[in-house]
Amino acid sequence: MSQYVIVYLGGDQPSSPEEGKQHMAKYMDWLSSLGDSAVSPANPLKDTNTVNPDGSVTPGSTTTMSGYTIIEADSMEAALSLARTCPFLDIGGSLEVSELMEMPG
């Protein structure tokens, strides 16, 4: 089985704390539904800084990436099938799914 990273991009902020709790409950249910295929289930990002080519650092990100999940699946098609059921899509976010390459050494 190969490992795939699902990257979370964009998404709308909840309009209320209650809406945020409801979405988080759906998301946690989805993560639970992944079972053993979830290798690294929830990895939100915060306090991002960008290191520029000249070595300078600027606060913030150059992308809308907010986190990632690593899963195991038999194929890209299987990984995409799991990603299509993620409730992050319900809040206007998009997902990028990439196969992780094993590096030698």
C-alpha positions as CSV (number, residue, x, y, z in Angstrom):
1,M,0.0,0.0,0.0
2,S,1.2,3.5,-0.8
3,Q,0.9,6.6,1.4
4,Y,-0.9,9.7,0.2
5,V,-1.0,13.2,1.6
6,I,-4.3,15.1,1.5
7,V,-3.6,18.8,1.7
8,Y,-6.4,21.2,2.9
9,L,-6.7,24.5,0.9
10,G,-8.9,27.4,1.6
11,G,-12.3,26.9,3.2
12,D,-14.8,29.2,4.7
13,Q,-14.6,30.2,8.4
14,P,-17.6,29.2,10.5
15,S,-20.2,31.9,11.0
16,S,-20.6,31.0,14.6
17,P,-19.0,28.9,17.3
18,E,-21.9,26.4,17.0
19,E,-21.3,26.0,13.2
20,G,-17.6,25.5,14.0
21,K,-18.5,22.7,16.5
22,Q,-20.8,21.0,14.0
23,H,-18.2,21.1,11.2
24,M,-15.5,19.8,13.6
25,A,-17.8,16.9,14.7
26,K,-18.4,15.9,11.0
27,Y,-14.6,16.1,10.3
28,M,-13.8,14.0,13.4
29,D,-16.4,11.4,12.3
30,W,-14.8,11.4,8.8
31,L,-11.3,10.8,10.3
32,S,-12.7,8.0,12.4
33,S,-14.3,6.4,9.3
34,L,-10.8,6.2,7.8
35,G,-9.8,3.6,10.4
36,D,-6.3,2.1,10.0
37,S,-5.8,3.9,6.6
38,A,-5.3,7.2,8.5
39,V,-1.5,7.1,9.2
40,S,-1.4,10.7,10.4
41,P,-5.0,11.9,10.6
42,A,-5.1,15.6,11.5
43,N,-2.2,18.0,11.2
44,P,-3.4,21.6,11.3
45,L,-0.9,24.4,10.6
46,K,-0.5,27.7,12.5
47,D,1.9,30.6,12.8
48,T,3.3,30.1,9.2
49,N,6.3,32.1,8.1
50,T,7.7,32.1,4.6
51,V,11.5,31.9,4.0
52,N,12.2,33.7,0.8
53,P,14.9,32.8,-1.8
54,D,17.1,35.6,-0.4
55,G,16.9,34.2,3.1
56,S,14.5,36.9,4.4
57,V,11.5,35.8,6.4
58,T,8.0,37.2,6.0
59,P,5.0,36.3,8.3
60,G,2.2,34.4,6.7
61,S,1.9,31.9,3.9
62,T,2.0,32.2,0.1
63,T,-0.7,29.5,-0.1
64,T,-4.0,28.8,1.5
65,M,-2.8,25.5,2.9
66,S,-4.1,25.0,6.4
67,G,-3.1,21.4,7.2
68,Y,-2.8,17.8,5.9
69,T,-3.7,14.2,6.6
70,I,-1.6,11.2,5.5
71,I,-3.5,8.0,4.5
72,E,-2.6,4.6,3.2
73,A,-4.5,3.4,0.1
74,D,-4.2,0.8,-2.6
75,S,-4.1,3.4,-5.4
76,M,-4.6,7.0,-6.3
77,E,-8.2,6.3,-7.2
78,A,-8.8,4.8,-3.7
79,A,-7.1,7.8,-2.1
80,L,-9.3,10.2,-4.2
81,S,-12.4,8.2,-3.2
82,L,-11.6,8.8,0.5
83,A,-10.9,12.5,-0.1
84,R,-14.2,13.0,-1.9
85,T,-16.0,12.2,1.3
86,C,-14.1,14.7,3.4
87,P,-16.5,17.3,5.0
88,F,-13.8,20.0,4.4
89,L,-15.3,20.2,0.9
90,D,-18.6,21.2,2.5
91,I,-17.1,24.5,3.7
92,G,-15.8,25.6,0.3
93,G,-12.3,24.1,0.8
94,S,-10.5,22.1,-1.8
95,L,-8.1,19.1,-1.3
96,E,-4.9,18.2,-3.1
97,V,-4.1,14.5,-3.0
98,S,-0.5,13.4,-3.7
99,E,1.3,10.1,-3.5
100,L,4.3,10.3,-1.1
101,M,7.5,9.0,-2.6
102,E,9.8,6.9,-0.5
103,M,13.3,8.4,-0.5
104,P,16.4,6.2,-0.3
105,G,18.4,6.2,2.8
